């Protein structure tokens, strides 16, 4: 009799644990994935200090439900695109960039800009509002350089840069340990490396004169 009671209690305990796990999974909900931004920039590679480099980003308002394979509408008023703004410099050790948001004036045609992210000295946060047709989010942000030099815009998340030329040849002037296709992004005092910039295709290089 005692054995049956123990078995019953054990089964009840296992059932409770299983129900807790199932409930936790249900509370997490479906896995939703946003499409990547498609971005078009003003053709460079050289901009005068009186010029504006325009960045136009668009993304579908539909989210992919990875659980069911369906698409659902994104209910947010806006979505964000995070862009690193960095100056290229002669390599010091393994680093060939420095934070550079303070070297530009930022203007907007559509959406808003925010610098309250993790690294405000290097990260431009583009806020793209939902279009009136409800089919896409879009932003148009301009950069006006205040100082001459070579710069790079680098996207944190996957993105499709639609320019035919990303001006990667500018990076060849800033080799790191004799590597010409290497970029070390230094943000908040911490650096991370991109070993193959040409293959990655998330960076746009330009010069300000």
Buried (B, 14 or more C-beta within 10 A) or exposed (E): EEEEEEEEEEEEEEEEEEEEEEEEEEEEEEEEEBBBBBBBBBEBBEBEEEBBBBBBBBBBBBBBBEEEEEBEEBEBEBBBBBBBBBBBBEBEEEBBBBBBBEBBEBEEEBBBBBBEBEBBBBBBBBBBBBEEEEEBBBBBBBBBBEEEBBBBBBBBEEBBBEEEEBBBEBBEEBBBEEBBBBBBBBBEEEBEEBEEBEEBBBBBBBBBE
